């Protein structure tokens, strides 16, 4: 099974890499201590590059950072006929 998430314990770093494929930047989600962060540039948000994210503020050493794939499947009813 393919990797669909990367987990880190906080440090003074703000940039973390991820190793899973995605189709759109909105398919990549980030949480800190179980709280989903928003894509943006504020202190409680993150920005995204091709295979990394940068947190708006450095996490504490005990913070749990999760970067994960969230692909939504939608179907067209016409495809099912």
C-alpha positions as CSV (number, residue, x, y, z in Angstrom):
1,X,0.0,0.0,0.0
2,X,1.3,3.5,-0.9
3,X,2.3,6.0,1.8
4,X,-0.5,8.4,2.4
5,X,0.9,10.4,5.4
6,X,4.1,11.5,7.0
7,X,4.4,12.1,10.8
8,X,6.8,14.3,12.7
9,X,7.5,15.4,16.3
10,X,7.9,19.1,16.5
11,X,11.2,20.9,16.6
12,X,12.5,24.3,15.8
13,X,12.1,23.6,12.1
14,X,9.1,24.9,10.3
15,X,9.5,23.0,7.0
16,X,8.6,19.3,6.7
17,X,8.7,17.1,3.6
18,X,6.1,14.6,2.5
19,X,6.6,11.6,0.2
20,X,3.1,10.7,-1.1
21,X,1.7,11.7,-4.5
22,X,-1.3,14.0,-4.9
23,X,-3.3,15.6,-7.7
24,X,-4.1,19.0,-6.3
25,X,-2.6,21.1,-3.5
26,X,-6.0,20.8,-1.7
27,X,-5.5,17.0,-1.5
28,X,-2.7,17.6,1.0
29,X,-3.8,18.3,4.6
30,X,-1.7,19.2,7.7
31,X,-2.6,18.8,11.4
32,X,-0.9,19.7,14.6
33,X,-1.8,17.8,17.7
34,X,-4.9,16.6,15.9
35,X,-6.2,20.0,14.8
36,X,-6.4,20.5,11.0
37,X,-4.5,23.6,9.9
38,X,-5.6,25.9,7.0
39,X,-3.6,26.6,3.9
40,X,-2.4,30.2,4.2
41,X,0.3,32.4,5.6
42,X,-0.8,33.1,9.2
43,X,0.8,31.8,12.3
44,X,-1.7,29.0,12.6
45,X,-1.6,28.1,8.9
46,X,0.9,26.5,6.5
47,X,2.1,27.1,3.0
48,X,2.9,24.3,0.5
49,X,5.6,23.6,-2.0
50,X,5.8,20.6,-4.3
51,X,6.8,18.0,-1.7
52,X,7.0,20.0,1.5
53,X,4.9,22.3,3.8
54,X,6.1,25.2,5.9
55,X,4.3,26.0,9.1
56,X,3.5,29.7,9.9
57,X,5.1,29.3,13.3
58,X,7.6,26.9,14.7
59,X,6.0,24.0,16.7
60,X,6.9,23.1,20.2
61,X,9.2,20.1,20.6
62,X,6.2,18.0,21.8
63,X,3.9,18.9,19.0
64,X,2.8,16.1,16.7
65,X,2.7,17.2,13.0
66,X,0.8,15.0,10.5
67,X,0.9,15.6,6.7
68,X,-1.6,13.5,4.9
69,X,-3.5,12.8,1.7
70,X,-7.2,13.5,1.6
71,X,-8.4,12.5,-1.8
72,X,-12.2,12.9,-2.2
73,X,-13.8,10.5,-4.6
74,X,-16.8,11.8,-6.5
75,X,-18.7,10.0,-9.2
76,X,-20.9,11.2,-12.0
77,X,-24.2,9.4,-12.0
78,X,-24.0,9.2,-15.8
79,X,-20.8,7.1,-15.4
80,X,-22.8,4.5,-13.5
81,X,-25.3,3.8,-16.2
